[in-house]
């Protein structure tokens, strides 16, 4: 079966990286503040997502055919980390792009 969530999460992460490196070029990936932000996001994502997806009493259920089955830590599907990376990075890139456009105007 096709792991739909895995494919979508990988596609989103690759798209966001390519968008930054080839189109927007905001320099986001070169900034320590971006990486600190990502660590902060993970610090909140792990306990919350871990509680939501824990296998012994899940709040959120994933179809077996939709995910890879790799779960780390606390039963969090690896796809959730890719999705989180893509979502947060896309928002920060758009925010930075908007800031740069305002400064040039």
Residue pairs with C-beta under 8 A, 6 or more apart in sequence:
1 64
1 65
2 65
3 65
3 66
3 67
3 68
3 79
4 65
4 66
5 62
5 66
5 67
5 77
5 79
5 83
6 66
6 67
6 68
6 78
6 79
8 79
8 83
9 79
9 80
9 82
9 83
9 86
10 82
12 82
12 83
12 86
12 87
13 82
13 83
13 85
13 86
15 86
16 85
16 86
16 89
16 90
16 93
17 89
19 90
19 93
20 26
20 28
20 29
20 89
20 93
21 29
24 93
24 96
24 97
26 93
26 96
26 97
26 100
27 96
28 34
28 89
28 92
28 93
28 96
34 92
37 88
37 92
38 85
38 88
38 89
41 84
41 88
42 81
42 84
45 80
45 81
45 84
46 73
46 74
46 76
47 74
49 74
49 76
49 80
49 84
50 73
50 74
50 75
50 76
51 59
51 74
52 58
52 59
52 60
53 59
53 60
53 62
53 71
53 74
53 75
53 76
53 77
53 80
54 74
54 75
55 71
55 75
58 75
62 77
67 77
67 79
68 77
68 78
68 79
70 77
70 78
71 77
71 78
72 78
